[in-house]
């Protein structure tokens, strides 16, 4: 399937829109001598920047998740799914505070209700994560950590979408950059 990007010129920018809204990128249309690295963030949509920040936050959660999962599974000999749940839970709590204050800058909403919604989205993510790990590890016999990495990548897209459109929906997305 071939699809050409849609382009148009407006306000000294060339906008290229692909089928996926996250792929919309504004490219500056100006002489080379006026380009600066400090203006790079203005070329991307707020949704794209939130996606990038969500990914950076996710990396910090990934480090917490993997470190605790490894500690509980390999050092303390916990069941691998219980160890996975512990690592995942600690990462969720950390990620909530980073996403609330940095990624989406949503400090207006009631934190208790918002945290509950964030945990709900994350529990669904944990169920998806565990199902993927179970399928890859126990049915396809892939290494547990390879299975866990694949699950994290897949569930990342669920988590971003649900948090962007549901948990942090009340905040204007322009403030998320």
Buried (B, 14 or more C-beta within 10 A) or exposed (E): EEEEEEEEEEEEBEBBBEEEEBEBBBEBEEEEEEEEEEEEEEEBBBBBBBBBBBEEBBEEBBEBBBEBBBBBBEEEEBEBEEBBBBBBBBBBBBBBEBBBEEBBBBEEBEBEEBBEBBBEBBEBBBEBBBEBBBBBBEEEEBEBBEBBBBBBEEBBEBBBEBBBEEBBEEBEBEEBB
